Amino acid sequence: MRRVVLGLIVIIAIIASLAWFSRDRFGEIVFNRAVEANYGKDATAGLPDGLHVILCGTGSPLPDPDRSGPCTLVLAGKQLFLVDAGSGAGRRIGEIGVPLGRIDATLLTHFHSDHIDGLGEVLMLRWAASGRKQPMPVYGPQGVERVVSGFDTAYTADYGYRIAHHGADIMPRSGAGARALTINSVADPLPVYNRGGVKISAFSVKHDPVEPALGYRFVYKGRSVVISGDTAPTSTVARACNGCDVLVHEVLNPAMVGRISESAAARGDRRIAKIMSDIPDYHSSPVAVAGIARKAKARMLVFTHIVPRMPSRLLHPYFLRGVAKAYPGKVVMGEDGMQISLPAGSDRIEQADLL
């Protein structure tokens, strides 16, 4: 009887070993195939010539596990631009499947921390991925040179570590960091970029006490996109859009934020109650933005920088209450990974999700 029991134990041990080995081997096979399938992936490959917007961050300073900080990619033909670089921007762009080495320039709307705190990561990953010999051009309002200089100073030691480890031929020092390009604040759109058929204009927005603060208009082969940046309702956005295909606009629901403020006050948290009561005056409500989109004759309105956090789409109808009456066009609650495509030579507006 003892031999039978021992024999069974040995058989069970052998079967268990084989099963473990099979799982190990299975994991190896799956990993290898995933590497082969995804290495060098470019989510923009195969897109038709035109203007394409990819929302790589639709969140705000408020914690949100589903949204990175403010970050928008604009692909115009073969040129790729980044508007703002909020928390987690670089990693989210990689997750979406857009090579950071492809980014040709970054445009900052203003210098609130949630719009720039991911810039260092973006610059480092772009440098490592591309081997470019020139730093990233970073456009922004007055003061952008201090922001760029600050990130370069903070990352100087790491530049040296990377070069020492990988070699200057792989990561040339001349391509590290960024080069600041200052945009003077203006009331009406000011051309800031005109190359390869791509035209970018900057315009002032109202985000007091943040001064200056900018929005951007992109035009390529007859298609146009306007990105508002952070702003209270202002006619400069409508003027910049002026019949644009897509208006990407920040949004804050004051009733919902007000409820958070009331809850904080009821619990004796005066600091958060004060902050929550302050922020609506330099952002735009959904209905106010809808009015701007209608006045601007935008063909599609896309909300981004969404405040407060939307843990469920079931909240969207409440968040958007009154919007349909104020604007007859299509309204989209932006989400990380959302792609809006405007093919050249067409009036189509196509939507896809890359996450």
TORKOL-4160 file (C-alpha; in steps of 0.2 Angstrom, whole numbers, padded with zeros to 4 digits, m for minus):
355
<pt num="1" X="0000" Y="0000" Z="0000"/>
<pt num="2" X="0014" Y="0012" Z="0004"/>
<pt num="3" X="0022" Y="0009" Z="m0013"/>
<pt num="4" X="0006" Y="0013" Z="m0021"/>
<pt num="5" X="0004" Y="0029" Z="m0012"/>
<pt num="6" X="0022" Y="0034" Z="m0015"/>
<pt num="7" X="0019" Y="0030" Z="m0034"/>
<pt num="8" X="0004" Y="0041" Z="m0034"/>
<pt num="9" X="0014" Y="0055" Z="m0026"/>
<pt num="10" X="0028" Y="0053" Z="m0039"/>
<pt num="11" X="0015" Y="0053" Z="m0053"/>
<pt num="12" X="0006" Y="0068" Z="m0047"/>
<pt num="13" X="0023" Y="0077" Z="m0044"/>
<pt num="14" X="0028" Y="0073" Z="m0062"/>
<pt num="15" X="0011" Y="0079" Z="m0069"/>
<pt num="16" X="0012" Y="0095" Z="m0059"/>
<pt num="17" X="0030" Y="0098" Z="m0065"/>
<pt num="18" X="0024" Y="0096" Z="m0083"/>
<pt num="19" X="0009" Y="0107" Z="m0081"/>
<pt num="20" X="0020" Y="0121" Z="m0073"/>
<pt num="21" X="0033" Y="0119" Z="m0088"/>
<pt num="22" X="0018" Y="0120" Z="m0100"/>
<pt num="23" X="0012" Y="0136" Z="m0092"/>
<pt num="24" X="0030" Y="0143" Z="m0092"/>
<pt num="25" X="0032" Y="0139" Z="m0110"/>
<pt num="26" X="0015" Y="0146" Z="m0115"/>
<pt num="27" X="0020" Y="0162" Z="m0107"/>
<pt num="28" X="0036" Y="0163" Z="m0117"/>
<pt num="29" X="0027" Y="0160" Z="m0133"/>
<pt num="30" X="0013" Y="0173" Z="m0129"/>
<pt num="31" X="0027" Y="0186" Z="m0125"/>
<pt num="32" X="0037" Y="0183" Z="m0140"/>
<pt num="33" X="0022" Y="0184" Z="m0152"/>
<pt num="34" X="0017" Y="0200" Z="m0143"/>
<pt num="35" X="0034" Y="0208" Z="m0146"/>
<pt num="36" X="0034" Y="0203" Z="m0164"/>
<pt num="37" X="0016" Y="0210" Z="m0167"/>
<pt num="38" X="0019" Y="0226" Z="m0158"/>
<pt num="39" X="0037" Y="0231" Z="m0160"/>
<pt num="40" X="0038" Y="0247" Z="m0170"/>
<pt num="41" X="0019" Y="0249" Z="m0169"/>
<pt num="42" X="0013" Y="0266" Z="m0176"/>
<pt num="43" X="m0005" Y="0270" Z="m0173"/>
<pt num="44" X="m0005" Y="0283" Z="m0186"/>
<pt num="45" X="0002" Y="0272" Z="m0200"/>
<pt num="46" X="m0010" Y="0270" Z="m0214"/>
<pt num="47" X="m0020" Y="0286" Z="m0210"/>
<pt num="48" X="m0026" Y="0295" Z="m0225"/>
<pt num="49" X="m0018" Y="0312" Z="m0229"/>
<pt num="50" X="m0026" Y="0325" Z="m0218"/>
<pt num="51" X="m0028" Y="0332" Z="m0201"/>
<pt num="52" X="m0030" Y="0320" Z="m0186"/>
<pt num="53" X="m0032" Y="0324" Z="m0168"/>
<pt num="54" X="m0028" Y="0311" Z="m0155"/>
<pt num="55" X="m0033" Y="0315" Z="m0137"/>
<pt num="56" X="m0018" Y="0308" Z="m0126"/>
<pt num="57" X="m0024" Y="0317" Z="m0110"/>
<pt num="58" X="m0042" Y="0323" Z="m0106"/>
<pt num="59" X="m0040" Y="0325" Z="m0087"/>
<pt num="60" X="m0037" Y="0339" Z="m0075"/>
<pt num="61" X="m0027" Y="0342" Z="m0059"/>
<pt num="62" X="m0041" Y="0332" Z="m0050"/>
<pt num="63" X="m0036" Y="0313" Z="m0048"/>
<pt num="64" X="m0043" Y="0302" Z="m0062"/>
<pt num="65" X="m0036" Y="0284" Z="m0066"/>
<pt num="66" X="m0044" Y="0284" Z="m0083"/>
<pt num="67" X="m0037" Y="0301" Z="m0089"/>
<pt num="68" X="m0020" Y="0308" Z="m0091"/>
<pt num="69" X="m0016" Y="0326" Z="m0089"/>
<pt num="70" X="m0020" Y="0338" Z="m0103"/>
<pt num="71" X="m0012" Y="0332" Z="m0119"/>
<pt num="72" X="m0017" Y="0333" Z="m0137"/>
<pt num="73" X="m0008" Y="0326" Z="m0153"/>
<pt num="74" X="m0011" Y="0334" Z="m0170"/>
<pt num="75" X="m0005" Y="0325" Z="m0185"/>
<pt num="76" X="m0005" Y="0336" Z="m0201"/>
<pt num="77" X="0001" Y="0326" Z="m0216"/>
<pt num="78" X="0017" Y="0319" Z="m0210"/>
<pt num="79" X="0020" Y="0332" Z="m0196"/>
<pt num="80" X="0016" Y="0328" Z="m0178"/>
<pt num="81" X="0013" Y="0341" Z="m0165"/>
<pt num="82" X="0009" Y="0340" Z="m0146"/>
<pt num="83" X="m0002" Y="0353" Z="m0137"/>
<pt num="84" X="0002" Y="0353" Z="m0119"/>
<pt num="85" X="0011" Y="0339" Z="m0109"/>
<pt num="86" X="0001" Y="0335" Z="m0093"/>
<pt num="87" X="0005" Y="0321" Z="m0081"/>
<pt num="88" X="0008" Y="0304" Z="m0089"/>
<pt num="89" X="0008" Y="0312" Z="m0106"/>
<pt num="90" X="0023" Y="0302" Z="m0113"/>
<pt num="91" X="0017" Y="0285" Z="m0106"/>
<pt num="92" X="0000" Y="0288" Z="m0113"/>
<pt num="93" X="0006" Y="0292" Z="m0130"/>
<pt num="94" X="0017" Y="0276" Z="m0130"/>
<pt num="95" X="0001" Y="0266" Z="m0124"/>
<pt num="96" X="m0009" Y="0273" Z="m0138"/>
<pt num="97" X="0005" Y="0267" Z="m0150"/>
<pt num="98" X="0012" Y="0284" Z="m0157"/>
<pt num="99" X="0031" Y="0284" Z="m0157"/>
<pt num="100" X="0037" Y="0299" Z="m0147"/>
<pt num="101" X="0051" Y="0301" Z="m0158"/>
<pt num="102" X="0040" Y="0307" Z="m0172"/>
<pt num="103" X="0034" Y="0323" Z="m0162"/>
<pt num="104" X="0041" Y="0338" Z="m0172"/>
<pt num="105" X="0036" Y="0352" Z="m0160"/>
<pt num="106" X="0026" Y="0355" Z="m0144"/>
<pt num="107" X="0015" Y="0370" Z="m0141"/>
<pt num="108" X="0011" Y="0375" Z="m0123"/>
<pt num="109" X="m0005" Y="0384" Z="m0120"/>
<pt num="110" X="0000" Y="0391" Z="m0102"/>
<pt num="111" X="0010" Y="0386" Z="m0087"/>
<pt num="112" X="m0002" Y="0378" Z="m0075"/>
<pt num="113" X="0007" Y="0363" Z="m0068"/>
<pt num="114" X="m0005" Y="0351" Z="m0075"/>
<pt num="115" X="m0001" Y="0356" Z="m0093"/>
<pt num="116" X="0018" Y="0355" Z="m0091"/>
<pt num="117" X="0022" Y="0343" Z="m0078"/>
<pt num="118" X="0024" Y="0328" Z="m0091"/>
<pt num="119" X="0035" Y="0338" Z="m0102"/>
<pt num="120" X="0052" Y="0332" Z="m0095"/>
<pt num="121" X="0046" Y="0314" Z="m0098"/>
<pt num="122" X="0040" Y="0318" Z="m0116"/>
<pt num="123" X="0057" Y="0326" Z="m0120"/>
<pt num="124" X="0067" Y="0311" Z="m0113"/>
<pt num="125" X="0057" Y="0298" Z="m0122"/>
<pt num="126" X="0057" Y="0308" Z="m0138"/>
<pt num="127" X="0076" Y="0309" Z="m0137"/>
<pt num="128" X="0079" Y="0291" Z="m0133"/>
<pt num="129" X="0067" Y="0285" Z="m0147"/>
<pt num="130" X="0073" Y="0296" Z="m0161"/>
<pt num="131" X="0091" Y="0299" Z="m0159"/>
<pt num="132" X="0087" Y="0317" Z="m0166"/>
<pt num="133" X="0102" Y="0329" Z="m0166"/>
<pt num="134" X="0091" Y="0344" Z="m0163"/>
<pt num="135" X="0081" Y="0348" Z="m0147"/>
<pt num="136" X="0062" Y="0348" Z="m0147"/>
<pt num="137" X="0055" Y="0365" Z="m0152"/>
<pt num="138" X="0043" Y="0371" Z="m0138"/>
<pt num="139" X="0032" Y="0385" Z="m0142"/>
<pt num="140" X="0023" Y="0395" Z="m0129"/>
<pt num="141" X="0018" Y="0412" Z="m0122"/>
<pt num="142" X="0030" Y="0423" Z="m0113"/>
<pt num="143" X="0039" Y="0414" Z="m0100"/>
<pt num="144" X="0041" Y="0398" Z="m0110"/>
<pt num="145" X="0060" Y="0400" Z="m0110"/>
<pt num="146" X="0060" Y="0398" Z="m0091"/>
<pt num="147" X="0050" Y="0383" Z="m0091"/>
<pt num="148" X="0061" Y="0375" Z="m0104"/>
<pt num="149" X="0077" Y="0380" Z="m0095"/>
<pt num="150" X="0070" Y="0373" Z="m0079"/>
<pt num="151" X="0067" Y="0356" Z="m0087"/>
<pt num="152" X="0084" Y="0356" Z="m0095"/>
<pt num="153" X="0092" Y="0360" Z="m0078"/>
<pt num="154" X="0082" Y="0346" Z="m0069"/>
<pt num="155" X="0087" Y="0333" Z="m0082"/>
<pt num="156" X="0105" Y="0338" Z="m0086"/>
<pt num="157" X="0112" Y="0324" Z="m0075"/>
<pt num="158" X="0101" Y="0311" Z="m0083"/>
<pt num="159" X="0106" Y="0316" Z="m0100"/>
<pt num="160" X="0124" Y="0312" Z="m0095"/>
<pt num="161" X="0119" Y="0296" Z="m0087"/>
<pt num="162" X="0110" Y="0290" Z="m0103"/>
<pt num="163" X="0125" Y="0295" Z="m0115"/>
<pt num="164" X="0137" Y="0287" Z="m0104"/>
<pt num="165" X="0127" Y="0271" Z="m0104"/>
<pt num="166" X="0121" Y="0270" Z="m0122"/>
<pt num="167" X="0134" Y="0281" Z="m0131"/>
<pt num="168" X="0133" Y="0298" Z="m0139"/>
<pt num="169" X="0130" Y="0290" Z="m0156"/>
<pt num="170" X="0114" Y="0282" Z="m0150"/>
<pt num="171" X="0109" Y="0297" Z="m0139"/>
<pt num="172" X="0118" Y="0313" Z="m0146"/>
<pt num="173" X="0119" Y="0327" Z="m0133"/>
<pt num="174" X="0114" Y="0340" Z="m0145"/>
<pt num="175" X="0096" Y="0332" Z="m0147"/>
<pt num="176" X="0092" Y="0332" Z="m0128"/>
<pt num="177" X="0080" Y="0343" Z="m0121"/>
<pt num="178" X="0070" Y="0358" Z="m0129"/>
<pt num="179" X="0072" Y="0374" Z="m0138"/>
<pt num="180" X="0060" Y="0388" Z="m0132"/>
<pt num="181" X="0051" Y="0398" Z="m0145"/>
<pt num="182" X="0041" Y="0413" Z="m0137"/>
<pt num="183" X="0024" Y="0418" Z="m0144"/>
<pt num="184" X="0019" Y="0436" Z="m0140"/>
<pt num="185" X="0001" Y="0436" Z="m0133"/>
<pt num="186" X="m0011" Y="0443" Z="m0146"/>
<pt num="187" X="m0030" Y="0446" Z="m0146"/>
<pt num="188" X="m0033" Y="0439" Z="m0164"/>
<pt num="189" X="m0025" Y="0423" Z="m0172"/>
<pt num="190" X="m0006" Y="0426" Z="m0175"/>
<pt num="191" X="0003" Y="0414" Z="m0187"/>
<pt num="192" X="0017" Y="0405" Z="m0178"/>
<pt num="193" X="0021" Y="0391" Z="m0189"/>
<pt num="194" X="0019" Y="0388" Z="m0208"/>
<pt num="195" X="0029" Y="0374" Z="m0216"/>
<pt num="196" X="0024" Y="0359" Z="m0227"/>
<pt num="197" X="0007" Y="0365" Z="m0230"/>
<pt num="198" X="0003" Y="0366" Z="m0211"/>
<pt num="199" X="m0002" Y="0383" Z="m0204"/>
<pt num="200" X="m0003" Y="0385" Z="m0185"/>
<pt num="201" X="m0010" Y="0401" Z="m0177"/>
<pt num="202" X="m0010" Y="0406" Z="m0159"/>
<pt num="203" X="m0024" Y="0417" Z="m0150"/>
<pt num="204" X="m0026" Y="0424" Z="m0133"/>
<pt num="205" X="m0039" Y="0416" Z="m0121"/>
<pt num="206" X="m0046" Y="0422" Z="m0104"/>
<pt num="207" X="m0038" Y="0412" Z="m0089"/>
<pt num="208" X="m0035" Y="0426" Z="m0077"/>
<pt num="209" X="m0024" Y="0427" Z="m0066"/>
<pt num="210" X="m0014" Y="0416" Z="m0078"/>
<pt num="211" X="m0007" Y="0429" Z="m0091"/>
<pt num="212" X="m0004" Y="0426" Z="m0105"/>
<pt num="213" X="m0013" Y="0410" Z="m0110"/>
<pt num="214" X="m0016" Y="0404" Z="m0128"/>
<pt num="215" X="m0026" Y="0393" Z="m0139"/>
<pt num="216" X="m0021" Y="0386" Z="m0156"/>
<pt num="217" X="m0029" Y="0384" Z="m0173"/>
<pt num="218" X="m0022" Y="0371" Z="m0185"/>
<pt num="219" X="m0025" Y="0371" Z="m0204"/>
<pt num="220" X="m0020" Y="0359" Z="m0217"/>
<pt num="221" X="m0027" Y="0356" Z="m0234"/>
<pt num="222" X="m0043" Y="0364" Z="m0231"/>
<pt num="223" X="m0047" Y="0356" Z="m0214"/>
<pt num="224" X="m0046" Y="0365" Z="m0198"/>
<pt num="225" X="m0045" Y="0361" Z="m0179"/>
<pt num="226" X="m0045" Y="0374" Z="m0164"/>
<pt num="227" X="m0039" Y="0369" Z="m0147"/>
<pt num="228" X="m0045" Y="0381" Z="m0134"/>
<pt num="229" X="m0033" Y="0379" Z="m0120"/>
<pt num="230" X="m0039" Y="0383" Z="m0102"/>
<pt num="231" X="m0051" Y="0398" Z="m0103"/>
<pt num="232" X="m0067" Y="0406" Z="m0097"/>
<pt num="233" X="m0079" Y="0409" Z="m0110"/>
<pt num="234" X="m0072" Y="0421" Z="m0123"/>
<pt num="235" X="m0076" Y="0427" Z="m0141"/>
<pt num="236" X="m0058" Y="0424" Z="m0146"/>
<pt num="237" X="m0061" Y="0406" Z="m0147"/>
<pt num="238" X="m0076" Y="0408" Z="m0158"/>
<pt num="239" X="m0066" Y="0420" Z="m0170"/>
<pt num="240" X="m0052" Y="0408" Z="m0171"/>
<pt num="241" X="m0063" Y="0394" Z="m0175"/>
<pt num="242" X="m0075" Y="0403" Z="m0188"/>
<pt num="243" X="m0082" Y="0388" Z="m0196"/>
<pt num="244" X="m0068" Y="0376" Z="m0191"/>
<pt num="245" X="m0071" Y="0357" Z="m0193"/>
<pt num="246" X="m0068" Y="0353" Z="m0175"/>
<pt num="247" X="m0067" Y="0363" Z="m0159"/>
<pt num="248" X="m0058" Y="0355" Z="m0145"/>
<pt num="249" X="m0063" Y="0364" Z="m0129"/>
<pt num="250" X="m0060" Y="0363" Z="m0111"/>
<pt num="251" X="m0075" Y="0361" Z="m0099"/>
<pt num="252" X="m0080" Y="0362" Z="m0081"/>
<pt num="253" X="m0097" Y="0358" Z="m0074"/>
<pt num="254" X="m0100" Y="0372" Z="m0061"/>
<pt num="255" X="m0115" Y="0363" Z="m0053"/>
<pt num="256" X="m0105" Y="0347" Z="m0050"/>
<pt num="257" X="m0090" Y="0356" Z="m0044"/>
<pt num="258" X="m0101" Y="0367" Z="m0033"/>
<pt num="259" X="m0108" Y="0351" Z="m0025"/>
<pt num="260" X="m0090" Y="0345" Z="m0021"/>
<pt num="261" X="m0087" Y="0362" Z="m0013"/>
<pt num="262" X="m0102" Y="0361" Z="m0002"/>
<pt num="263" X="m0097" Y="0343" Z="0004"/>
<pt num="264" X="m0080" Y="0349" Z="0008"/>
<pt num="265" X="m0087" Y="0364" Z="0018"/>
<pt num="266" X="m0099" Y="0353" Z="0027"/>
<pt num="267" X="m0084" Y="0342" Z="0033"/>
<pt num="268" X="m0074" Y="0357" Z="0039"/>
<pt num="269" X="m0062" Y="0356" Z="0025"/>
<pt num="270" X="m0061" Y="0375" Z="0021"/>
<pt num="271" X="m0046" Y="0374" Z="0010"/>
<pt num="272" X="m0054" Y="0362" Z="m0003"/>
<pt num="273" X="m0071" Y="0371" Z="m0002"/>
<pt num="274" X="m0062" Y="0387" Z="m0006"/>
<pt num="275" X="m0052" Y="0380" Z="m0021"/>
<pt num="276" X="m0068" Y="0371" Z="m0028"/>
<pt num="277" X="m0078" Y="0388" Z="m0026"/>
<pt num="278" X="m0064" Y="0397" Z="m0035"/>
<pt num="279" X="m0060" Y="0387" Z="m0051"/>
<pt num="280" X="m0077" Y="0389" Z="m0060"/>
<pt num="281" X="m0073" Y="0407" Z="m0064"/>
<pt num="282" X="m0058" Y="0404" Z="m0075"/>
<pt num="283" X="m0065" Y="0389" Z="m0084"/>
<pt num="284" X="m0080" Y="0386" Z="m0096"/>
<pt num="285" X="m0097" Y="0377" Z="m0092"/>
<pt num="286" X="m0104" Y="0364" Z="m0105"/>
<pt num="287" X="m0118" Y="0376" Z="m0110"/>
<pt num="288" X="m0106" Y="0391" Z="m0112"/>
<pt num="289" X="m0095" Y="0381" Z="m0123"/>
<pt num="290" X="m0110" Y="0375" Z="m0133"/>
<pt num="291" X="m0114" Y="0393" Z="m0136"/>
<pt num="292" X="m0097" Y="0397" Z="m0142"/>
<pt num="293" X="m0097" Y="0382" Z="m0154"/>
<pt num="294" X="m0113" Y="0388" Z="m0161"/>
<pt num="295" X="m0107" Y="0405" Z="m0163"/>
<pt num="296" X="m0091" Y="0399" Z="m0171"/>
<pt num="297" X="m0101" Y="0387" Z="m0183"/>
<pt num="298" X="m0090" Y="0373" Z="m0178"/>
<pt num="299" X="m0095" Y="0356" Z="m0186"/>
<pt num="300" X="m0090" Y="0346" Z="m0171"/>
<pt num="301" X="m0087" Y="0350" Z="m0152"/>
<pt num="302" X="m0076" Y="0339" Z="m0142"/>
<pt num="303" X="m0074" Y="0342" Z="m0123"/>
<pt num="304" X="m0057" Y="0339" Z="m0115"/>
<pt num="305" X="m0049" Y="0344" Z="m0098"/>
<pt num="306" X="m0065" Y="0337" Z="m0090"/>
<pt num="307" X="m0069" Y="0343" Z="m0073"/>
<pt num="308" X="m0074" Y="0335" Z="m0061"/>
<pt num="309" X="m0070" Y="0317" Z="m0064"/>
<pt num="310" X="m0082" Y="0306" Z="m0073"/>
<pt num="311" X="m0081" Y="0289" Z="m0066"/>
<pt num="312" X="m0095" Y="0282" Z="m0077"/>
<pt num="313" X="m0103" Y="0287" Z="m0093"/>
<pt num="314" X="m0120" Y="0286" Z="m0084"/>
<pt num="315" X="m0115" Y="0304" Z="m0078"/>
<pt num="316" X="m0113" Y="0311" Z="m0095"/>
<pt num="317" X="m0131" Y="0316" Z="m0098"/>
<pt num="318" X="m0131" Y="0326" Z="m0081"/>
<pt num="319" X="m0114" Y="0334" Z="m0086"/>
<pt num="320" X="m0121" Y="0339" Z="m0103"/>
<pt num="321" X="m0138" Y="0345" Z="m0097"/>
<pt num="322" X="m0143" Y="0360" Z="m0108"/>
<pt num="323" X="m0129" Y="0357" Z="m0121"/>
<pt num="324" X="m0141" Y="0350" Z="m0135"/>
<pt num="325" X="m0152" Y="0366" Z="m0134"/>
<pt num="326" X="m0137" Y="0377" Z="m0136"/>
<pt num="327" X="m0128" Y="0369" Z="m0150"/>
<pt num="328" X="m0135" Y="0358" Z="m0164"/>
<pt num="329" X="m0119" Y="0350" Z="m0170"/>
<pt num="330" X="m0111" Y="0334" Z="m0164"/>
<pt num="331" X="m0105" Y="0334" Z="m0146"/>
<pt num="332" X="m0091" Y="0322" Z="m0140"/>
<pt num="333" X="m0085" Y="0319" Z="m0122"/>
<pt num="334" X="m0067" Y="0317" Z="m0125"/>
<pt num="335" X="m0058" Y="0301" Z="m0118"/>
<pt num="336" X="m0040" Y="0297" Z="m0118"/>
<pt num="337" X="m0035" Y="0288" Z="m0135"/>
<pt num="338" X="m0049" Y="0295" Z="m0145"/>
<pt num="339" X="m0045" Y="0300" Z="m0163"/>
<pt num="340" X="m0054" Y="0312" Z="m0174"/>
<pt num="341" X="m0049" Y="0312" Z="m0192"/>
<pt num="342" X="m0052" Y="0325" Z="m0206"/>
<pt num="343" X="m0046" Y="0317" Z="m0222"/>
<pt num="344" X="m0040" Y="0330" Z="m0235"/>
<pt num="345" X="m0051" Y="0333" Z="m0250"/>
<pt num="346" X="m0066" Y="0328" Z="m0240"/>
<pt num="347" X="m0079" Y="0335" Z="m0228"/>
<pt num="348" X="m0079" Y="0319" Z="m0218"/>
<pt num="349" X="m0076" Y="0319" Z="m0199"/>
<pt num="350" X="m0071" Y="0301" Z="m0193"/>
<pt num="351" X="m0070" Y="0295" Z="m0175"/>
<pt num="352" X="m0060" Y="0280" Z="m0168"/>
<pt num="353" X="m0053" Y="0274" Z="m0152"/>
<pt num="354" X="m0035" Y="0269" Z="m0150"/>
<pt num="355" X="m0036" Y="0262" Z="m0132"/>
